[in-house]
Amino acid sequence: MYDFVVIGGGPAGVAAGVYAARKRLKTVLIAETIGGQSTDSQDVQNWIGTPHISGMEMAKNLEKHLREYASDTLELIIGQRATSVTKADGGFTVTTPKASYTAKAVLVTTGGSRKKLEAVGAEQFENKGVTYCASCDGPIFSGQDVAVVGGGNAGFETAAQLLAYCKSVTLIHRSPEFLKADKATVDAVLAHPNMKTLVNVTPVEVKGAQFVNAISVKDNATGAITDIPVAAVFVEIGMIPATAPVKGVVDLDEWDKIKVDAKTQRTSTTGIWAAGDCSDGIYHQNNIAAGDAVKALEDIYFFIKAAK
Ligand SMILES: Cc1cc2nc3c(=O)[nH]c(=O)nc-3n(C[C@H](O)[C@H](O)[C@H](O)COP(=O)(O)OP(=O)(O)OC[C@H]3O[C@@H](n4cnc5c(N)ncnc54)[C@H](O)[C@@H]3O)c2cc1C
């Protein structure tokens, strides 16, 4: 029996793996891949302590750090997907297509993927002006006109961030009203003189040459198409959390994210923790994912030691 299973190999999973090994917990880390979502990024500029690093290089560093500790206490199962977590005698069993691992505690760090913009050219211009991370790519478009697609809290928070340095921000929303965002945030963002909105419209095409230069939207009421000249399109239309292995085992929110206690990262089920983008934390960043996982690990350590 293991002390602890970590599921996931993004910044959250790797941070938990390193900390668990340093605390000499008998741990198994199961990850389909190591590196996480920002492996796709050309230049990560906010991984604290490292001003510039490509996502690929960051993934290599994460794996290197993990392998430093992979020895008698930390076992790495890389290239496999955990398919289920079930209750077992004295803990939980995590199953992959090849084996099962039983432990006293489980940390879920399976992250997720961003919902992609379904418009002509959106895929072609990804990383050429179409972006899914304002904190990562926003400063590149300083002084320029940009668009944000999405009228929920994430859309408004992204707009607020961009307004600090972009010439103008046009928020594009498919519904006539902003019912999914907090009124206070909406009012504060809309009060900014450089903020514009287009409501009840659907993005139909991202246009450009080498880089984005416009987004076309269709008015849902009239069908009229309008081109809005922008240098970048920030997409904030939601995330698809990879929480299928724990569905029915821990409480999920309406978007299938794992509900956690923000002080400890505990889920609704004693013995299971969650951290990073698969949890219901509002902000999605590498440093936050790693920090939340470390917080969970500290709590898990006391849980395991107290149970002895
Ligand atoms: C294109 C892009 C660029 C970004 N750039 C930045 C940036 O510059 N700075 C920044 O701070 N943030 C950035 N982000 C956000 C950041 O990448 C995420 O917040 C962060 O990766 C979340 O880490 P995580 O460990 O929670 O999950 P993830 O990074 O999603 O990692 C999840 C891990 O779990 C594994 N996994 C999933 N399901 C299973 C399963 N069932 N069994 C086993 N393994 C599983 C995956 O293979 C992966 O290793 C970016 C996001 C995107 C999409």
The ligand as an SDF file (V2000), in Angstrom:
LIG
                    3D

 53 58  0  0  0  0  0  0  0  0999 V2000
   -1.7340   27.6380  -24.3780 C   0  0  0  0  0  0  0  0  0  0  0  0
   -1.6270   27.9170  -22.9050 C   0  0  0  0  0  0  0  0  0  0  0  0
   -0.6020   28.6990  -22.4260 C   0  0  0  0  0  0  0  0  0  0  0  0
   -0.4870   28.9560  -21.0910 C   0  0  0  0  0  0  0  0  0  0  0  0
    0.5220   29.7500  -20.6660 N   0  0  0  0  0  0  0  0  0  0  0  0
    0.6320   30.0390  -19.3530 C   0  0  0  0  0  0  0  0  0  0  0  0
    1.6530   30.9130  -18.8910 C   0  0  0  0  0  0  0  0  0  0  0  0
    2.4340   31.4620  -19.6780 O   0  0  0  0  0  0  0  0  0  0  0  0
    1.7330   31.1340  -17.5580 N   0  0  0  0  0  0  0  0  0  0  0  0
    0.8650   30.5650  -16.6530 C   0  0  0  0  0  0  0  0  0  0  0  0
    1.0250   30.7730  -15.4550 O   0  0  0  0  0  0  0  0  0  0  0  0
   -0.1260   29.7820  -17.0760 N   0  0  0  0  0  0  0  0  0  0  0  0
   -0.2740   29.5080  -18.3840 C   0  0  0  0  0  0  0  0  0  0  0  0
   -1.3000   28.7290  -18.8180 N   0  0  0  0  0  0  0  0  0  0  0  0
   -2.1860   28.1350  -17.8010 C   0  0  0  0  0  0  0  0  0  0  0  0
   -1.4610   26.9450  -17.1620 C   0  0  0  0  0  0  0  0  0  0  0  0
   -0.8860   26.1530  -18.1720 O   0  0  0  0  0  0  0  0  0  0  0  0
   -2.4020   26.1190  -16.2960 C   0  0  0  0  0  0  0  0  0  0  0  0
   -3.0080   26.9270  -15.3230 O   0  0  0  0  0  0  0  0  0  0  0  0
   -1.6240   25.0010  -15.6130 C   0  0  0  0  0  0  0  0  0  0  0  0
   -1.0200   24.1600  -16.5740 O   0  0  0  0  0  0  0  0  0  0  0  0
   -2.5150   24.1560  -14.7200 C   0  0  0  0  0  0  0  0  0  0  0  0
   -1.7170   23.1410  -14.2000 O   0  0  0  0  0  0  0  0  0  0  0  0
   -2.3400   21.7780  -13.6550 P   0  0  0  0  0  0  0  0  0  0  0  0
   -1.1800   20.9830  -13.1550 O   0  0  0  0  0  0  0  0  0  0  0  0
   -3.4600   22.0490  -12.7560 O   0  0  0  0  0  0  0  0  0  0  0  0
   -3.0080   21.0480  -14.9190 O   0  0  0  0  0  0  0  0  0  0  0  0
   -2.4980   20.7370  -16.3820 P   0  0  0  0  0  0  0  0  0  0  0  0
   -1.4040   21.6190  -16.7780 O   0  0  0  0  0  0  0  0  0  0  0  0
   -3.7260   20.6950  -17.2150 O   0  0  0  0  0  0  0  0  0  0  0  0
   -1.8850   19.2740  -16.2500 O   0  0  0  0  0  0  0  0  0  0  0  0
   -2.7040   18.1610  -16.1090 C   0  0  0  0  0  0  0  0  0  0  0  0
   -1.8540   16.9260  -16.1640 C   0  0  0  0  0  0  0  0  0  0  0  0
   -2.6400   15.7980  -15.8440 O   0  0  0  0  0  0  0  0  0  0  0  0
   -2.4700   14.7780  -16.8310 C   0  0  0  0  0  0  0  0  0  0  0  0
   -3.7340   14.0380  -16.8440 N   0  0  0  0  0  0  0  0  0  0  0  0
   -4.9680   14.4890  -17.1650 C   0  0  0  0  0  0  0  0  0  0  0  0
   -5.8750   13.5110  -16.9560 N   0  0  0  0  0  0  0  0  0  0  0  0
   -5.1860   12.4320  -16.5040 C   0  0  0  0  0  0  0  0  0  0  0  0
   -5.5600   11.1240  -16.1040 C   0  0  0  0  0  0  0  0  0  0  0  0
   -6.8250   10.7040  -16.1190 N   0  0  0  0  0  0  0  0  0  0  0  0
   -4.5850   10.2640  -15.7000 N   0  0  0  0  0  0  0  0  0  0  0  0
   -3.2850   10.6600  -15.6690 C   0  0  0  0  0  0  0  0  0  0  0  0
   -2.8780   11.8940  -16.0340 N   0  0  0  0  0  0  0  0  0  0  0  0
   -3.8230   12.7700  -16.4300 C   0  0  0  0  0  0  0  0  0  0  0  0
   -2.1460   15.5360  -18.1110 C   0  0  0  0  0  0  0  0  0  0  0  0
   -1.4690   14.6910  -19.0140 O   0  0  0  0  0  0  0  0  0  0  0  0
   -1.2500   16.6260  -17.5370 C   0  0  0  0  0  0  0  0  0  0  0  0
    0.0410   16.1370  -17.2880 O   0  0  0  0  0  0  0  0  0  0  0  0
   -1.4360   28.4310  -20.1740 C   0  0  0  0  0  0  0  0  0  0  0  0
   -2.4820   27.6430  -20.6340 C   0  0  0  0  0  0  0  0  0  0  0  0
   -2.5900   27.3780  -21.9820 C   0  0  0  0  0  0  0  0  0  0  0  0
   -3.7310   26.5160  -22.4840 C   0  0  0  0  0  0  0  0  0  0  0  0
  1  2  1  0
  2  3  1  0
  2 52  2  0
  3  4  2  0
  4  5  1  0
  4 50  1  0
  5  6  2  0
  6  7  1  0
  6 13  1  0
  7  8  2  0
  7  9  1  0
  9 10  1  0
 10 11  2  0
 10 12  1  0
 12 13  2  0
 13 14  1  0
 14 15  1  0
 14 50  1  0
 15 16  1  0
 16 17  1  0
 16 18  1  0
 18 19  1  0
 18 20  1  0
 20 21  1  0
 20 22  1  0
 22 23  1  0
 23 24  1  0
 24 25  2  0
 24 26  1  0
 24 27  1  0
 27 28  1  0
 28 29  2  0
 28 30  1  0
 28 31  1  0
 31 32  1  0
 32 33  1  0
 33 34  1  0
 33 48  1  0
 34 35  1  0
 35 36  1  0
 35 46  1  0
 36 37  1  0
 36 45  1  0
 37 38  2  0
 38 39  1  0
 39 40  1  0
 39 45  2  0
 40 41  1  0
 40 42  2  0
 42 43  1  0
 43 44  2  0
 44 45  1  0
 46 47  1  0
 46 48  1  0
 48 49  1  0
 50 51  2  0
 51 52  1  0
 52 53  1  0
M  END
$$$$
